[in-house]
């Protein structure tokens, strides 16, 4: 049986059988190894790629944005907001050890963060990924727009926006962002996308892997028939 390895952040973190990652593995008739974590850094994705790749037939590594803390074990922190959010949850749960970790992360973003350094490290890891993928049947795919990959294809965030922006006003984007931090996965949201679009995402990557070009566009996601109810998607489990 062939083997598929997927590494990245929350866009591939779900173990739900209906997730695009499992659908893709089924279509490739491949055993799936999945290493994705909510708020994980690009270094996390790269480290798991190097450690877990045991001559996999197919590989997908999703590229997150710079600035995430490069920890290899939970808790993972993506920005100041997530540090505050998880610090508050740890405080509520009276978990002093986790509270100190998240409080430290929050103070780092408030006082020590260096965006130029973060971008430099991010670029160095991308170079390492590109070298690794030269002779492999794999895909480096951006979750967010970045100048290094002026791809003809949409990003994973584009898929999220195509599915969910209809439920929000553009002047309320902060609430939109907060909602996705809190509701990474509900009964009908998987990997920041609707349950209906998982098949399309899997199709997109299947084509990229097998024929190196996809005929799926972002309009295919915008035109998906979705439930009209906000609560259908955004009621946490």
C-alpha distance (Angstrom), angle and dihedral (degrees) to the residues before:
residue distance angle dihedral
X1 . . .
X2 3.80 . .
X3 3.80 121.0 .
X4 3.82 131.4 -131.3
X5 3.82 123.9 -164.0
X6 3.83 121.0 -166.2
X7 3.81 121.7 -177.4
X8 3.79 130.5 176.8
X9 3.78 143.9 84.6
X10 3.82 135.7 -61.0
X11 3.79 92.9 -39.7
X12 3.80 87.4 74.0
X13 3.82 102.4 22.7
X14 3.79 101.0 101.0
X15 3.81 120.9 103.7
X16 3.81 90.3 -163.6
X17 3.84 110.1 134.1
X18 3.82 88.0 -133.6
X19 3.80 92.7 56.9
X20 3.79 117.7 117.9
X21 3.82 88.8 -116.9
X22 3.81 92.7 62.3
X23 3.79 92.6 41.2
X24 3.82 89.8 52.3
X25 3.80 91.7 49.9
X26 3.82 90.4 51.4
X27 3.80 91.9 50.7
X28 3.76 91.6 49.7
X29 3.82 90.0 44.7
X30 3.78 86.0 -128.5
X31 3.78 136.9 141.9
X32 3.81 108.2 -113.5
X33 3.79 126.0 -132.0
X34 3.80 108.4 -174.5
X35 3.80 126.1 -168.9
X36 3.78 109.7 170.9
X37 3.80 128.1 131.6
X38 3.79 134.9 -176.3
X39 3.86 110.4 -100.1
X40 3.82 92.3 2.9
X41 3.79 119.9 154.3
X42 3.79 130.3 -122.1
X43 3.80 87.7 -106.4
X44 3.81 88.3 59.5
X45 3.81 89.7 54.0
X46 3.82 92.2 46.5
X47 3.81 94.5 46.6
X48 3.80 91.9 50.4
X49 3.80 90.5 47.7
X50 3.81 91.9 54.8
X51 3.81 94.5 42.5
X52 3.79 99.4 42.5
X53 3.79 103.8 36.1
X54 3.78 104.5 107.5
X55 3.80 99.0 169.0
X56 3.80 92.7 -59.4
X57 3.78 114.1 -171.7
X58 3.81 93.1 -139.3
X59 3.82 131.8 24.6
X60 3.79 133.4 -173.7
X61 3.80 121.4 -175.1
X62 3.79 117.0 -175.5
X63 3.80 115.6 -149.1
X64 3.78 116.6 -137.7
X65 3.82 126.7 -166.9
X66 3.83 127.1 -82.6
X67 3.79 123.1 -95.3
X68 3.78 102.1 53.2
X69 3.80 117.0 130.9
X70 3.80 108.9 -100.2
X71 3.79 97.4 -131.2
X72 3.79 118.5 145.6
X73 3.79 96.7 -155.6
X74 3.79 131.6 47.2
X75 2.95 134.7 -53.9
X76 3.80 94.3 68.7
X77 3.80 119.3 -174.7
X78 3.80 125.3 -163.0
X79 3.81 102.8 179.0
X80 3.79 145.1 -22.0
X81 3.78 92.5 -76.2
X82 3.81 94.0 55.4
X83 3.81 90.3 46.3
X84 3.82 90.3 54.6
X85 3.79 92.6 43.9
X86 3.80 95.2 51.3
X87 3.82 92.8 39.8
X88 3.80 88.9 57.2
X89 3.82 91.2 49.0
X90 3.82 91.3 49.6
X91 3.80 90.1 49.0
X92 3.80 91.0 50.2
X93 3.82 90.0 49.9
X94 3.82 90.3 47.8
X95 3.82 90.1 -124.7
X96 3.78 100.2 152.1
X97 3.82 96.0 -177.9
X98 3.81 93.5 53.3
X99 3.80 90.3 41.4
X100 3.82 90.8 58.2
X101 3.82 92.1 48.3
X102 3.79 93.6 51.5
X103 3.80 92.8 41.0
X104 3.80 88.6 53.4
X105 3.81 90.0 50.4
X106 3.79 90.6 48.7
X107 3.83 91.4 51.6
X108 3.81 90.3 47.0
X109 3.80 91.3 57.2
X110 3.79 91.2 44.6
X111 3.81 97.6 47.8
X112 3.80 115.4 10.8
X113 3.79 111.9 30.3
X114 3.82 115.6 125.1
X115 3.81 111.5 -165.3
X116 3.83 93.6 -168.4
X117 3.79 90.7 55.7
X118 3.81 91.4 45.6
X119 3.80 91.0 53.1
X120 3.81 91.1 46.8
X121 3.82 92.1 53.0
X122 3.79 90.9 44.5
X123 3.80 91.1 53.3
X124 3.81 92.4 48.3
X125 3.81 91.0 53.4
X126 3.80 90.5 48.7
X127 3.80 89.3 54.1
X128 3.81 89.5 51.5
X129 3.80 90.3 49.8
X130 3.79 92.5 50.0
X131 3.80 91.3 50.8
X132 3.81 90.4 49.3
X133 3.78 93.7 49.8
X134 3.80 96.2 49.3
X135 3.77 93.7 96.1
X136 3.80 99.7 24.4
X137 3.80 133.8 90.8
X138 3.77 92.7 -118.3
X139 3.78 146.8 120.1
X140 3.80 131.3 -134.4
X141 3.77 104.2 -158.1
X142 3.83 128.4 -175.7
X143 3.79 119.9 -129.1
X144 3.80 90.0 -167.7
X145 3.79 133.6 29.3
X146 3.80 114.2 -85.7
X147 3.79 132.6 168.9
X148 3.80 91.8 -127.1
X149 3.80 90.0 66.5
X150 3.82 109.4 38.6
X151 3.79 85.4 174.5
X152 3.77 124.4 -175.2
X153 3.78 84.0 -138.2
X154 3.78 129.0 80.0
X155 3.80 122.6 -105.3
X156 3.77 124.5 -118.2
X157 3.80 88.9 -107.5
X158 3.81 88.1 56.2
X159 3.80 87.5 59.2
X160 3.80 90.9 51.3
X161 3.81 90.8 49.3
X162 3.81 92.7 46.1
X163 3.78 90.9 53.0
X164 3.78 101.4 39.4
X165 3.81 111.8 22.9
X166 3.80 88.4 86.0
X167 3.80 87.4 70.5
X168 3.82 95.2 54.4
X169 3.76 139.5 56.7
X170 3.78 113.9 -121.8
X171 3.81 90.6 -123.7
X172 3.80 89.7 59.7
X173 3.79 98.6 60.1
X174 3.83 93.6 128.1
X175 3.78 89.3 62.0
X176 3.81 88.6 46.6
X177 3.83 90.4 54.4
X178 3.79 93.1 45.5
X179 3.77 91.4 51.3
X180 3.78 92.7 56.0
X181 3.78 91.5 49.0
X182 3.80 90.0 54.4
X183 3.81 99.7 35.8
X184 3.78 104.2 42.1
X185 3.77 88.7 149.2
X186 3.80 130.9 12.3
X187 3.77 130.2 160.9
X188 3.81 90.8 -75.0
X189 3.80 103.4 24.3
X190 3.79 118.4 79.9
X191 3.81 123.2 177.0
X192 3.84 91.3 -11.2
X193 3.81 91.8 -55.3
X194 3.78 136.5 94.9
X195 3.75 119.1 -90.3
X196 3.82 88.0 -119.5
X197 3.81 94.3 61.8
X198 3.82 97.8 52.4
X199 3.80 91.6 91.4
X200 3.81 91.5 52.1
X201 3.79 93.0 49.8
X202 3.80 90.0 49.7
X203 3.82 90.4 48.8
X204 3.81 90.4 51.1
X205 3.80 93.7 53.6
X206 3.80 92.4 40.3
X207 3.80 90.0 58.2
X208 3.79 93.1 44.6
X209 3.79 90.5 52.0
X210 3.81 98.6 42.9
X211 3.82 104.5 34.1
X212 3.85 101.5 12.2
X213 3.81 92.5 -123.6
X214 3.79 133.7 75.6
X215 3.79 127.3 -150.6
X216 3.81 92.0 -162.5
X217 3.80 115.6 107.1
X218 3.77 134.5 -169.5
X219 3.80 88.3 -105.0
X220 3.80 88.3 66.2
X221 3.80 87.4 63.5
X222 3.80 94.0 42.9
X223 3.80 89.8 53.3
X224 3.78 96.1 49.9
X225 3.78 114.6 122.3
X226 3.81 105.5 -115.6
X227 3.76 134.7 179.0
X228 3.80 113.2 -88.1
X229 3.79 92.5 -140.8
X230 3.80 118.1 97.5
X231 3.81 89.0 -158.8
X232 3.81 91.3 56.0
X233 3.81 89.5 70.3
X234 3.78 105.8 23.6
X235 3.79 104.9 46.5
X236 3.83 104.7 109.3
X237 3.76 119.4 -129.9
